[in-house]
Amino acid sequence: MMDTHGRFARLRLGLVSEIRRPVRTEVMRDHRASRPRLARFLYACSIPVIVIWLLIAGGLNIVVPQLESTVTEHAQSFLPDEASSVQALVKMGEYFGGGGSNNFVYVLMEGDEPLGPEARTYYNELLAELTADTEHVNSAMDLWSNPDLAPAAQSSDGHVAYVLVNLAGNMGTALAMESTQSARDTIAASTPPPGVDVHITGPSAVVNDEMVAINDSIILLVSVCALLVGAVLLLVYRSVVTAMVPLLGVGLALAVARATISFLAENEVIKVSIFAAALSAVIVLGAGTNYGIFLVGRYQEARRKGRDPEDAYYDALAGVQHIVVASALTVAGAMACLAATRLAMFSTSGLPCTIAILITLAAALTLGPAVLAVATRLGFVEPRESASPRRWRRIGTTVARWPGPVLAAALAVLAVMIIPLSMYAPSYNERRAQPADSPANVGFAAADRHLAPNIMAPSVLIVESDHDMRNSADLIALAQMTDAVASIDGVNAVQGITRPLGQTIDQGTLTSQAGYIGNRFGQMTSLLRDRITDLDAIGATVDRLDTAIDGVDAALRQGAAGAGSLSDATTQLQQTSDSTLAKVDELSAGIAPMRARQVDPPVRGCRRVPHRADRLVGAR
């Protein structure tokens, strides 16, 4: 009890001394060759160095947004834009009315009973709400509303129907995750009929959910790794303070690195992804812990050799600094090479991880020695008695005495450990990389209960031409290509323009076409037979019409002859009339004197009978 009390008293006095003397000027004036200037500076100014790192870590994490939020807003695509699969999906979106993204998801409805009129009404309303959000939804391929194409978008038992929706943003990007969440919010705000569940699933939804799961688990990942590393250090050093020497340096290095990456990504100096955030955290924890263990191990090794704490400190720095620099630069160079990869999730991790390891190197060269200096002056980080030297001496003796048997035994152990590798089968199934209860996996499970395998994860084959392919020759070529793809081993079904329902159209087969042509010939034969009867009737009518026309023609000829006789008679009558009138004029001129000599007045009461010449004159 007294020993514990005395230890705490010495610790309190040591802390007070460190605070009162944050800078030890006498150490800086020591010019011994075994004590380099940087090592002397870190030993003399250990408290200011620790405070500077604390201020940098705290200030950056206060001013700069957390890396998770920055990644959420600036996450890059899961796949490179120039990848063939991405280009195919982009072209699909461009040609078929989408926005040109590769973020295709399925909105799937599953009912306890076959979907009825209520489900169709809800489906139409939900689809209208989704497509109204033009910021997040580019287009929807609605087949279920078309009676002819509805079987292609529903299960054979009628319990499931789905629609392909193109969301904004490429897979894995911040916009893609935002669009997916917006669509799910729209579905959550709707009220489906009783017994009907609605899911958003498909490969893009799986990738987006995977990115979200990684983002949500980063803090848990870092915490678990820190606990495991701390447990191992406690087990090895059996001292909390000794274990905290490397952990404190790692913690501050990780805080500064995350904030620096977030700042650069926020200002679009570097590209970042969710995978980069997780990978950089793991690298800092692993590398930073190793560098701290190197420093503590060399210090304790020097103390076991009888060196005093200050000399052991300088020996430790001289023995590990070049190793730490070489190791960190190797890791940083390897991480920088990731920037040259095509896969976006790796290329966006290269620079962030390089920055993180360089900051870890800076902490290992400055913060680690400063923490070690304070800890040694307070009487900590001292080595404990261990049987390890004797154990390793026995192992070395055994190896030197029987090298052959030891080598054979080591190879046998390695062979046993390699055996499981022969049963390893790489998998590219992204569904296994996330929990089974993730939203996309729940949707896939619903599809697996009612639909054929891989309906929700098809491979899209785009055929692009420089002309309109809606002609018989191109349709035949497409049909032949579709048949060739369908015959490939491993292809379950092919759905396309010549197979809209997944099967060859009956009208497109040769037998169907031959039957159709035969039916058309039969119809044409019956039609021609009916038309021949009609033609016979028309012929009889034409004959009667011809006879009538002949009669009309004869009548017209007689009329023409009569008309000629009438014309001659009229001319002759005209001539006779002209001759008669001329003679009347002569007669009138002859009787004019006789009219002048009439002097007898008419008898009163008697009517005078006109002379014949008067009548003639009056008639004229």
ROZANU-166096 format. One record per residue (C-alpha): residue number from 0; residue in one letter; x, y, z. Coordinates in steps of 0.05 Angstrom, whole numbers, always signed. Layout:
KEZA/NUM/A/X/Y/Z
...
//
This chain:
KEZA/0/M/+0/+0/+0
KEZA/1/M/+56/+47/+18
KEZA/2/D/+92/+29/-47
KEZA/3/T/+30/+47/-88
KEZA/4/H/+22/+112/-50
KEZA/5/G/+95/+129/-62
KEZA/6/R/+89/+113/-136
KEZA/7/F/+30/+161/-144
KEZA/8/A/+68/+214/-105
KEZA/9/R/+128/+208/-151
KEZA/10/L/+82/+210/-211
KEZA/11/R/+49/+274/-186
KEZA/12/L/+115/+307/-174
KEZA/13/G/+140/+285/-242
KEZA/14/L/+79/+315/-277
KEZA/15/V/+87/+380/-239
KEZA/16/S/+160/+383/-259
KEZA/17/E/+142/+370/-333
KEZA/18/I/+90/+425/-332
KEZA/19/R/+137/+474/-298
KEZA/20/R/+194/+458/-345
KEZA/21/P/+162/+446/-414
KEZA/22/V/+228/+462/-448
KEZA/23/R/+294/+435/-423
KEZA/24/T/+346/+484/-449
KEZA/25/E/+405/+446/-419
KEZA/26/V/+389/+386/-463
KEZA/27/M/+392/+430/-525
KEZA/28/R/+462/+454/-505
KEZA/29/D/+487/+382/-501
KEZA/30/H/+530/+372/-564
KEZA/31/R/+551/+300/-555
KEZA/32/A/+558/+264/-621
KEZA/33/S/+514/+206/-597
KEZA/34/R/+456/+253/-588
KEZA/35/P/+433/+283/-655
KEZA/36/R/+401/+351/-656
KEZA/37/L/+331/+326/-674
KEZA/38/A/+333/+275/-618
KEZA/39/R/+356/+328/-568
KEZA/40/F/+301/+375/-591
KEZA/41/L/+247/+323/-583
KEZA/42/Y/+272/+304/-514
KEZA/43/A/+278/+377/-491
KEZA/44/C/+213/+401/-522
KEZA/45/S/+171/+338/-513
KEZA/46/I/+113/+374/-478
KEZA/47/P/+106/+428/-532
KEZA/48/V/+109/+375/-587
KEZA/49/I/+53/+335/-554
KEZA/50/V/+12/+399/-544
KEZA/51/I/+22/+419/-617
KEZA/52/W/-3/+352/-642
KEZA/53/L/-63/+356/-595
KEZA/54/L/-80/+426/-620
KEZA/55/I/-73/+405/-693
KEZA/56/A/-117/+343/-684
KEZA/57/G/-170/+380/-644
KEZA/58/G/-171/+442/-688
KEZA/59/L/-176/+404/-753
KEZA/60/N/-232/+359/-727
KEZA/61/I/-270/+420/-703
KEZA/62/V/-263/+462/-767
KEZA/63/V/-263/+407/-820
KEZA/64/P/-325/+362/-830
KEZA/65/Q/-317/+290/-809
KEZA/66/L/-290/+244/-862
KEZA/67/E/-354/+203/-864
KEZA/68/S/-397/+263/-882
KEZA/69/T/-346/+287/-934
KEZA/70/V/-345/+218/-966
KEZA/71/T/-421/+216/-967
KEZA/72/E/-422/+282/-1006
KEZA/73/H/-362/+270/-1051
KEZA/74/A/-358/+194/-1060
KEZA/75/Q/-334/+171/-1128
KEZA/76/S/-363/+117/-1172
KEZA/77/F/-354/+44/-1153
KEZA/78/L/-331/+27/-1224
KEZA/79/P/-290/+69/-1273
KEZA/80/D/-332/+108/-1323
KEZA/81/E/-294/+77/-1382
KEZA/82/A/-310/+5/-1362
KEZA/83/S/-348/-33/-1416
KEZA/84/S/-405/-51/-1369
KEZA/85/V/-413/+21/-1347
KEZA/86/Q/-412/+46/-1419
KEZA/87/A/-465/-6/-1438
KEZA/88/L/-511/+16/-1382
KEZA/89/V/-499/+89/-1398
KEZA/90/K/-517/+78/-1471
KEZA/91/M/-578/+39/-1448
KEZA/92/G/-600/+100/-1408
KEZA/93/E/-587/+147/-1466
KEZA/94/Y/-622/+107/-1520
KEZA/95/F/-682/+85/-1479
KEZA/96/G/-699/+150/-1445
KEZA/97/G/-657/+150/-1382
KEZA/98/G/-607/+200/-1357
KEZA/99/G/-545/+162/-1377
KEZA/100/S/-525/+133/-1309
KEZA/101/N/-509/+61/-1292
KEZA/102/N/-551/+63/-1230
KEZA/103/F/-609/+16/-1248
KEZA/104/V/-651/-12/-1192
KEZA/105/Y/-714/-54/-1189
KEZA/106/V/-776/-32/-1151
KEZA/107/L/-806/-100/-1132
KEZA/108/M/-875/-113/-1103
KEZA/109/E/-888/-178/-1066
KEZA/110/G/-957/-199/-1044
KEZA/111/D/-981/-254/-998
KEZA/112/E/-1034/-267/-1050
KEZA/113/P/-1032/-257/-1126
KEZA/114/L/-1030/-182/-1140
KEZA/115/G/-1099/-155/-1158
KEZA/116/P/-1131/-89/-1179
KEZA/117/E/-1113/-54/-1114
KEZA/118/A/-1040/-72/-1124
KEZA/119/R/-1043/-46/-1196
KEZA/120/T/-1074/+20/-1172
KEZA/121/Y/-1020/+27/-1119
KEZA/122/Y/-966/+9/-1170
KEZA/123/N/-989/+64/-1218
KEZA/124/E/-992/+116/-1162
KEZA/125/L/-924/+97/-1135
KEZA/126/L/-892/+98/-1204
KEZA/127/A/-921/+167/-1216
KEZA/128/E/-892/+192/-1151
KEZA/129/L/-824/+163/-1166
KEZA/130/T/-818/+191/-1236
KEZA/131/A/-842/+259/-1211
KEZA/132/D/-776/+264/-1173
KEZA/133/T/-735/+284/-1234
KEZA/134/E/-675/+303/-1190
KEZA/135/H/-664/+231/-1168
KEZA/136/V/-703/+188/-1218
KEZA/137/N/-686/+189/-1292
KEZA/138/S/-735/+140/-1322
KEZA/139/A/-775/+77/-1310
KEZA/140/M/-786/+18/-1358
KEZA/141/D/-859/+3/-1343
KEZA/142/L/-878/-65/-1373
KEZA/143/W/-929/-88/-1322
KEZA/144/S/-980/-36/-1345
KEZA/145/N/-979/-64/-1416
KEZA/146/P/-1024/-126/-1422
KEZA/147/D/-981/-155/-1477
KEZA/148/L/-915/-146/-1440
KEZA/149/A/-939/-155/-1368
KEZA/150/P/-917/-228/-1363
KEZA/151/A/-844/-205/-1373
KEZA/152/A/-849/-162/-1309
KEZA/153/Q/-884/-209/-1261
KEZA/154/S/-875/-278/-1231
KEZA/155/S/-911/-339/-1258
KEZA/156/D/-951/-345/-1193
KEZA/157/G/-973/-272/-1197
KEZA/158/H/-945/-255/-1127
KEZA/159/V/-889/-210/-1152
KEZA/160/A/-886/-152/-1202
KEZA/161/Y/-828/-105/-1214
KEZA/162/V/-806/-45/-1254
KEZA/163/L/-736/-25/-1276
KEZA/164/V/-718/+46/-1253
KEZA/165/N/-657/+87/-1273
KEZA/166/L/-634/+131/-1215
KEZA/167/A/-588/+191/-1219
KEZA/168/G/-514/+182/-1204
KEZA/169/N/-467/+124/-1221
KEZA/170/M/-462/+66/-1173
KEZA/171/G/-425/+82/-1108
KEZA/172/T/-426/+157/-1117
KEZA/173/A/-456/+204/-1066
KEZA/174/L/-512/+222/-1115
KEZA/175/A/-528/+148/-1126
KEZA/176/M/-535/+135/-1052
KEZA/177/E/-577/+197/-1044
KEZA/178/S/-622/+176/-1102
KEZA/179/T/-631/+106/-1074
KEZA/180/Q/-649/+134/-1006
KEZA/181/S/-697/+184/-1037
KEZA/182/A/-733/+128/-1074
KEZA/183/R/-737/+87/-1010
KEZA/184/D/-765/+148/-973
KEZA/185/T/-819/+155/-1026
KEZA/186/I/-837/+82/-1018
KEZA/187/A/-837/+87/-942
KEZA/188/A/-884/+147/-946
KEZA/189/S/-934/+108/-990
KEZA/190/T/-987/+60/-965
KEZA/191/P/-987/-6/-1002
KEZA/192/P/-1047/-52/-1000
KEZA/193/P/-1051/-101/-942
KEZA/194/G/-1004/-160/-952
KEZA/195/V/-960/-124/-1003
KEZA/196/D/-887/-107/-989
KEZA/197/V/-845/-62/-1034
KEZA/198/H/-769/-66/-1041
KEZA/199/I/-714/-32/-1080
KEZA/200/T/-663/-83/-1102
KEZA/201/G/-616/-101/-1158
KEZA/202/P/-540/-98/-1168
KEZA/203/S/-536/-22/-1162
KEZA/204/A/-577/-23/-1098
KEZA/205/V/-530/-76/-1070
KEZA/206/V/-469/-34/-1085
KEZA/207/N/-501/+29/-1055
KEZA/208/D/-521/-10/-993
KEZA/209/E/-451/-38/-988
KEZA/210/M/-421/+32/-990
KEZA/211/V/-470/+55/-937
KEZA/212/A/-453/-6/-893
KEZA/213/I/-378/+8/-900
KEZA/214/N/-390/+81/-883
KEZA/215/D/-431/+64/-822
KEZA/216/S/-381/+13/-797
KEZA/217/I/-318/+55/-802
KEZA/218/I/-322/+81/-730
KEZA/219/L/-338/+11/-705
KEZA/220/L/-280/-17/-746
KEZA/221/V/-231/+34/-718
KEZA/222/S/-255/+23/-647
KEZA/223/V/-251/-53/-652
KEZA/224/C/-181/-50/-683
KEZA/225/A/-158/-2/-628
KEZA/226/L/-185/-49/-574
KEZA/227/L/-151/-109/-605
KEZA/228/V/-85/-73/-612
KEZA/229/G/-90/-47/-541
KEZA/230/A/-106/-117/-515
KEZA/231/V/-45/-146/-551
KEZA/232/L/+0/-90/-524
KEZA/233/L/-26/-101/-454
KEZA/234/L/-13/-175/-460
KEZA/235/V/+58/-163/-484
KEZA/236/Y/+80/-105/-440
KEZA/237/R/+34/-118/-380
KEZA/238/S/+32/-42/-369
KEZA/239/V/-23/+7/-387
KEZA/240/V/+25/+65/-394
KEZA/241/T/+74/+27/-438
KEZA/242/A/+16/+4/-482
KEZA/243/M/-8/+76/-487
KEZA/244/V/+58/+102/-515
KEZA/245/P/+46/+73/-585
KEZA/246/L/-30/+80/-580
KEZA/247/L/-27/+154/-565
KEZA/248/G/+15/+167/-626
KEZA/249/V/-31/+125/-669
KEZA/250/G/-93/+159/-644
KEZA/251/L/-68/+230/-657
KEZA/252/A/-40/+209/-725
KEZA/253/L/-107/+179/-745
KEZA/254/A/-145/+241/-722
KEZA/255/V/-99/+288/-762
KEZA/256/A/-98/+242/-823
KEZA/257/R/-174/+236/-826
KEZA/258/A/-184/+310/-820
KEZA/259/T/-131/+325/-872
KEZA/260/I/-162/+276/-922
KEZA/261/S/-230/+306/-909
KEZA/262/F/-204/+377/-920
KEZA/263/L/-171/+359/-986
KEZA/264/A/-232/+320/-1010
KEZA/265/E/-279/+375/-990
KEZA/266/N/-240/+424/-1032
KEZA/267/E/-235/+373/-1089
KEZA/268/V/-160/+369/-1086
KEZA/269/I/-163/+294/-1083
KEZA/270/K/-217/+243/-1098
KEZA/271/V/-243/+200/-1042
KEZA/272/S/-289/+140/-1032
KEZA/273/I/-318/+103/-974
KEZA/274/F/-268/+47/-984
KEZA/275/A/-211/+98/-978
KEZA/276/A/-236/+121/-910
KEZA/277/A/-237/+49/-883
KEZA/278/L/-171/+29/-915
KEZA/279/S/-133/+91/-891
KEZA/280/A/-157/+79/-820
KEZA/281/V/-133/+7/-820
KEZA/282/I/-65/+26/-849
KEZA/283/V/-54/+81/-797
KEZA/284/L/-72/+33/-741
KEZA/285/G/-27/-22/-767
KEZA/286/A/+34/+19/-788
KEZA/287/G/+31/+69/-730
KEZA/288/T/+27/+14/-679
KEZA/289/N/+87/-22/-710
KEZA/290/Y/+128/+42/-708
KEZA/291/G/+111/+53/-635
KEZA/292/I/+129/-19/-618
KEZA/293/F/+196/-11/-654
KEZA/294/L/+212/+50/-611
KEZA/295/V/+190/+19/-545
KEZA/296/G/+225/-46/-561
KEZA/297/R/+291/-13/-576
KEZA/298/Y/+286/+29/-513
KEZA/299/Q/+273/-31/-469
KEZA/300/E/+329/-70/-504
KEZA/301/A/+377/-14/-487
KEZA/302/R/+353/-12/-415
KEZA/303/R/+365/-87/-409
KEZA/304/K/+436/-74/-431
KEZA/305/G/+445/-28/-372
KEZA/306/R/+437/+40/-406
KEZA/307/D/+405/+95/-365
KEZA/308/P/+336/+120/-387
KEZA/309/E/+363/+181/-424
KEZA/310/D/+417/+144/-461
KEZA/311/A/+368/+88/-477
KEZA/312/Y/+322/+140/-507
KEZA/313/Y/+375/+165/-554
KEZA/314/D/+396/+93/-571
KEZA/315/A/+323/+76/-588
KEZA/316/L/+316/+136/-635
KEZA/317/A/+382/+122/-669
KEZA/318/G/+363/+49/-679
KEZA/319/V/+292/+57/-707
KEZA/320/Q/+288/+123/-744
KEZA/321/H/+317/+98/-809
KEZA/322/I/+275/+34/-805
KEZA/323/V/+211/+74/-794
KEZA/324/V/+227/+121/-852
KEZA/325/A/+242/+64/-899
KEZA/326/S/+180/+25/-879
KEZA/327/A/+133/+85/-884
KEZA/328/L/+160/+108/-951
KEZA/329/T/+152/+37/-978
KEZA/330/V/+80/+33/-955
KEZA/331/A/+66/+104/-980
KEZA/332/G/+95/+87/-1049
KEZA/333/A/+54/+24/-1053
KEZA/334/M/-9/+62/-1034
KEZA/335/A/+7/+116/-1085
KEZA/336/C/+9/+63/-1140
KEZA/337/L/-65/+50/-1127
KEZA/338/A/-80/+117/-1160
KEZA/339/A/-60/+86/-1226
KEZA/340/T/-111/+30/-1221
KEZA/341/R/-175/+30/-1264
KEZA/342/L/-222/+8/-1209
KEZA/343/A/-248/+72/-1178
KEZA/344/M/-253/+44/-1107
KEZA/345/F/-178/+31/-1109
KEZA/346/S/-156/+92/-1150
KEZA/347/T/-192/+138/-1101
KEZA/348/S/-157/+103/-1043
KEZA/349/G/-86/+114/-1067
KEZA/350/L/-74/+186/-1049
KEZA/351/P/-115/+186/-984
KEZA/352/C/-76/+126/-959
KEZA/353/T/-10/+157/-980
KEZA/354/I/-27/+221/-943
KEZA/355/A/-48/+180/-882
KEZA/356/I/+17/+140/-880
KEZA/357/L/+60/+203/-888
KEZA/358/I/+24/+236/-830
KEZA/359/T/+35/+172/-790
KEZA/360/L/+109/+176/-807
KEZA/361/A/+112/+247/-783
KEZA/362/A/+78/+226/-718
KEZA/363/A/+125/+167/-709
KEZA/364/L/+186/+212/-718
KEZA/365/T/+162/+269/-672
KEZA/366/L/+103/+252/-629
KEZA/367/G/+125/+181/-611
KEZA/368/P/+194/+202/-586
KEZA/369/A/+163/+260/-547
KEZA/370/V/+114/+214/-512
KEZA/371/L/+169/+164/-498
KEZA/372/A/+213/+219/-468
KEZA/373/V/+158/+242/-420
KEZA/374/A/+141/+170/-401
KEZA/375/T/+213/+152/-387
KEZA/376/R/+224/+215/-344
KEZA/377/L/+162/+194/-304
KEZA/378/G/+192/+125/-293
KEZA/379/F/+149/+85/-341
KEZA/380/V/+163/+40/-401
KEZA/381/E/+214/+1/-362
KEZA/382/P/+225/-71/-384
KEZA/383/R/+199/-128/-342
KEZA/384/E/+233/-193/-327
KEZA/385/S/+220/-242/-382
KEZA/386/A/+240/-312/-401
KEZA/387/S/+239/-294/-475
KEZA/388/P/+315/-286/-482
KEZA/389/R/+327/-356/-453
KEZA/390/R/+271/-386/-496
KEZA/391/W/+297/-355/-560
KEZA/392/R/+368/-378/-542
KEZA/393/R/+344/-450/-536
KEZA/394/I/+306/-444/-603
KEZA/395/G/+368/-417/-637
KEZA/396/T/+411/-473/-609
KEZA/397/T/+362/-525/-634
KEZA/398/V/+360/-495/-704
KEZA/399/A/+436/-493/-708
KEZA/400/R/+443/-564/-684
KEZA/401/W/+389/-597/-727
KEZA/402/P/+375/-552/-787
KEZA/403/G/+348/-607/-832
KEZA/404/P/+294/-635/-785
KEZA/405/V/+274/-564/-764
KEZA/406/L/+266/-544/-837
KEZA/407/A/+225/-606/-852
KEZA/408/A/+180/-594/-792
KEZA/409/A/+170/-521/-812
KEZA/410/L/+152/-540/-883
KEZA/411/A/+103/-593/-857
KEZA/412/V/+69/-540/-815
KEZA/413/L/+65/-493/-874
KEZA/414/A/+36/-548/-918
KEZA/415/V/-19/-561/-868
KEZA/416/M/-34/-487/-865
KEZA/417/I/-36/-483/-941
KEZA/418/I/-87/-539/-949
KEZA/419/P/-148/-494/-937
KEZA/420/L/-122/-450/-993
KEZA/421/S/-137/-505/-1044
KEZA/422/M/-210/-501/-1024
KEZA/423/Y/-214/-427/-1031
KEZA/424/A/-259/-402/-1087
KEZA/425/P/-259/-328/-1102
KEZA/426/S/-328/-297/-1104
KEZA/427/Y/-352/-234/-1137
KEZA/428/N/-420/-237/-1104
KEZA/429/E/-429/-168/-1072
KEZA/430/R/-490/-194/-1035
KEZA/431/R/-445/-234/-989
KEZA/432/A/-405/-172/-971
KEZA/433/Q/-462/-142/-931
KEZA/434/P/-513/-165/-879
KEZA/435/A/-570/-210/-902
KEZA/436/D/-620/-160/-873
KEZA/437/S/-596/-102/-916
KEZA/438/P/-652/-71/-957
KEZA/439/A/-625/-96/-1023
KEZA/440/N/-614/-167/-998
KEZA/441/V/-684/-169/-970
KEZA/442/G/-710/-150/-1039
KEZA/443/F/-667/-204/-1071
KEZA/444/A/-694/-255/-1022
KEZA/445/A/-765/-236/-1043
KEZA/446/A/-746/-243/-1116
KEZA/447/D/-714/-311/-1104
KEZA/448/R/-779/-337/-1073
KEZA/449/H/-819/-324/-1136
KEZA/450/L/-774/-310/-1196
KEZA/451/A/-723/-348/-1235
KEZA/452/P/-650/-339/-1213
KEZA/453/N/-613/-275/-1234
KEZA/454/I/-676/-240/-1258
KEZA/455/M/-656/-181/-1213
KEZA/456/A/-583/-185/-1235
KEZA/457/P/-582/-193/-1311
KEZA/458/S/-525/-182/-1359
KEZA/459/V/-543/-128/-1409
KEZA/460/L/-521/-136/-1482
KEZA/461/I/-526/-72/-1522
KEZA/462/V/-527/-75/-1599
KEZA/463/E/-511/-8/-1629
KEZA/464/S/-519/+9/-1703
KEZA/465/D/-510/+69/-1748
KEZA/466/H/-580/+61/-1778
KEZA/467/D/-651/+44/-1759
KEZA/468/M/-654/-31/-1746
KEZA/469/R/-730/-35/-1750
KEZA/470/N/-728/-74/-1815
KEZA/471/S/-735/-147/-1833
KEZA/472/A/-661/-160/-1847
KEZA/473/D/-637/-130/-1781
KEZA/474/L/-692/-164/-1741
KEZA/475/I/-671/-231/-1770
KEZA/476/A/-599/-216/-1752
KEZA/477/L/-619/-197/-1681
KEZA/478/A/-660/-260/-1675
KEZA/479/Q/-601/-303/-1697
KEZA/480/M/-554/-267/-1649
KEZA/481/T/-604/-277/-1592
KEZA/482/D/-609/-351/-1608
KEZA/483/A/-533/-356/-1607
KEZA/484/V/-529/-322/-1539
KEZA/485/A/-584/-366/-1511
KEZA/486/S/-546/-429/-1533
KEZA/487/I/-484/-410/-1491
KEZA/488/D/-474/-455/-1430
KEZA/489/G/-493/-419/-1366
KEZA/490/V/-544/-373/-1399
KEZA/491/N/-611/-387/-1368
KEZA/492/A/-654/-342/-1412
KEZA/493/V/-649/-284/-1460
KEZA/494/Q/-699/-228/-1464
KEZA/495/G/-697/-178/-1521
KEZA/496/I/-735/-147/-1579
KEZA/497/T/-744/-215/-1612
KEZA/498/R/-759/-248/-1545
KEZA/499/P/-797/-197/-1504
KEZA/500/L/-824/-250/-1457
KEZA/501/G/-760/-290/-1454
KEZA/502/Q/-782/-340/-1506
KEZA/503/T/-781/-340/-1581
KEZA/504/I/-844/-308/-1610
KEZA/505/D/-888/-360/-1643
KEZA/506/Q/-898/-315/-1702
KEZA/507/G/-823/-312/-1712
KEZA/508/T/-813/-387/-1722
KEZA/509/L/-810/-417/-1792
KEZA/510/T/-867/-466/-1778
KEZA/511/S/-911/-409/-1754
KEZA/512/Q/-893/-367/-1814
KEZA/513/A/-906/-426/-1862
KEZA/514/G/-974/-438/-1828
KEZA/515/Y/-989/-364/-1831
KEZA/516/I/-972/-361/-1906
KEZA/517/G/-1014/-423/-1918
KEZA/518/N/-1073/-393/-1881
KEZA/519/R/-1065/-329/-1922
KEZA/520/F/-1064/-369/-1986
KEZA/521/G/-1128/-404/-1965
KEZA/522/Q/-1160/-338/-1948
KEZA/523/M/-1139/-310/-2015
KEZA/524/T/-1166/-371/-2052
KEZA/525/S/-1235/-363/-2019
KEZA/526/L/-1233/-289/-2033
KEZA/527/L/-1214/-298/-2106
KEZA/528/R/-1270/-350/-2114
KEZA/529/D/-1320/-301/-2086
KEZA/530/R/-1292/-246/-2130
KEZA/531/I/-1297/-291/-2193
KEZA/532/T/-1372/-300/-2179
KEZA/533/D/-1378/-225/-2171
KEZA/534/L/-1341/-216/-2237
KEZA/535/D/-1389/-262/-2273
KEZA/536/A/-1447/-221/-2248
KEZA/537/I/-1412/-157/-2268
KEZA/538/G/-1400/-188/-2337
KEZA/539/A/-1474/-202/-2347
KEZA/540/T/-1490/-132/-2325
KEZA/541/V/-1438/-104/-2372
KEZA/542/D/-1469/-144/-2429
KEZA/543/R/-1538/-115/-2415
KEZA/544/L/-1507/-47/-2409
KEZA/545/D/-1473/-58/-2477
KEZA/546/T/-1540/-76/-2509
KEZA/547/A/-1572/-14/-2479
KEZA/548/I/-1515/+28/-2504
KEZA/549/D/-1524/-1/-2574
KEZA/550/G/-1597/+19/-2572
KEZA/551/V/-1580/+88/-2549
KEZA/552/D/-1528/+93/-2604
KEZA/553/A/-1580/+73/-2658
KEZA/554/A/-1629/+122/-2629
KEZA/555/L/-1576/+175/-2630
KEZA/556/R/-1561/+160/-2702
KEZA/557/Q/-1635/+165/-2720
KEZA/558/G/-1640/+229/-2680
KEZA/559/A/-1580/+255/-2716
KEZA/560/A/-1611/+239/-2784
KEZA/561/G/-1678/+270/-2763
KEZA/562/A/-1640/+329/-2737
KEZA/563/G/-1607/+337/-2806
KEZA/564/S/-1675/+333/-2843
KEZA/565/L/-1704/+383/-2794
KEZA/566/S/-1645/+430/-2806
KEZA/567/D/-1656/+426/-2881
KEZA/568/A/-1730/+438/-2874
KEZA/569/T/-1717/+496/-2828
KEZA/570/T/-1670/+526/-2879
KEZA/571/Q/-1720/+516/-2935
KEZA/572/L/-1775/+546/-2893
KEZA/573/Q/-1731/+606/-2877
KEZA/574/Q/-1719/+616/-2951
KEZA/575/T/-1794/+611/-2967
KEZA/576/S/-1810/+660/-2912
KEZA/577/D/-1759/+709/-2938
KEZA/578/S/-1789/+703/-3009
KEZA/579/T/-1860/+713/-2983
KEZA/580/L/-1841/+774/-2944
KEZA/581/A/-1808/+805/-3004
KEZA/582/K/-1871/+795/-3045
KEZA/583/V/-1914/+826/-2990
KEZA/584/D/-1869/+886/-2990
KEZA/585/E/-1879/+893/-3065
KEZA/586/L/-1955/+887/-3057
KEZA/587/S/-1956/+938/-3001
KEZA/588/A/-1918/+987/-3044
KEZA/589/G/-1968/+976/-3101
KEZA/590/I/-2032/+991/-3060
KEZA/591/A/-2005/+1051/-3024
KEZA/592/P/-2034/+1101/-3076
KEZA/593/M/-2102/+1069/-3071
KEZA/594/R/-2103/+1084/-2996
KEZA/595/A/-2089/+1156/-3010
KEZA/596/R/-2151/+1164/-3057
KEZA/597/Q/-2202/+1138/-3006
KEZA/598/V/-2249/+1198/-2991
KEZA/599/D/-2314/+1164/-2971
KEZA/600/P/-2323/+1169/-2896
KEZA/601/P/-2351/+1109/-2862
KEZA/602/V/-2427/+1105/-2851
KEZA/603/R/-2446/+1120/-2778
KEZA/604/G/-2469/+1059/-2743
KEZA/605/C/-2442/+1012/-2795
KEZA/606/R/-2376/+975/-2789
KEZA/607/R/-2333/+978/-2850
KEZA/608/V/-2306/+913/-2873
KEZA/609/P/-2232/+920/-2882
KEZA/610/H/-2204/+910/-2950
KEZA/611/R/-2163/+848/-2962
KEZA/612/A/-2104/+891/-2974
KEZA/613/D/-2113/+922/-2905
KEZA/614/R/-2114/+855/-2874
KEZA/615/L/-2051/+837/-2909
KEZA/616/V/-2018/+901/-2887
KEZA/617/G/-2042/+892/-2816
KEZA/618/A/-2017/+821/-2817
KEZA/619/R/-1950/+844/-2836
//
